[in-house]
């Protein structure tokens, strides 16, 4: 499977984040594919993830990014340490409210938070729901964004393709399954028919992930003297 073959997420982040000369923290970096690309020509790029195996693989990337094991809910960094904080499809995998409070703490007063989150009703996301329904977590993340200590300065929706060679390639993709499930291929095929109709053996399959991107800044409080 090839996800986001044209690196649309990378382009969207770079357009909004204006990262030149910044100290950046990425929360929930996974195996670090995007981290390595975003870190080019950055003053300092720190990326964290709670998955030790994912971080070990991320550290095999070449480039400027520094990878550490950590959680967005309890950041081991001082106040106002970063110019940008980035969540790439990761906010809903933790306590969203707590993670945004920590992001607010470590962000400098003129900094910016960039968040990418999948839509709960997106085509690609529907296959994840077959095995672990993330609707509540995704809804909570949106609520946390809207009721955070930040002001929303930009919100945009775009589609990212996920390309599979054939049905076998689709069946091999884990979709968040915790363990092997003999019923998985049948369930995946049934969901695929809802979106694509009849699919033949050997036919390439393209699904679209609907992504929301948000840009947030610290709320300015008017002080009266």
Secondary structure, 3 states (H helix, E strand, C coil): CEECCCCHHHHHHHHHHCCCCCEEEEECCCCCHHHHHHCCCCCEEEEEECCHHHHHHHCCCCCCEEEEECCCCCCCCCCCCEEEEEEECCHHHCCHHHHHHHHHHHEEEEEEEEEEEECCCCHHHHHHHCCCCCHHHHHHHHHHHHCCCEEEEEEEEEEEEEEECCHHHHHHCCCCCCCCCCCHHHHHHHHHHHHHCCCCCCCCEEEEEEEEEEEEEECCCCCCC
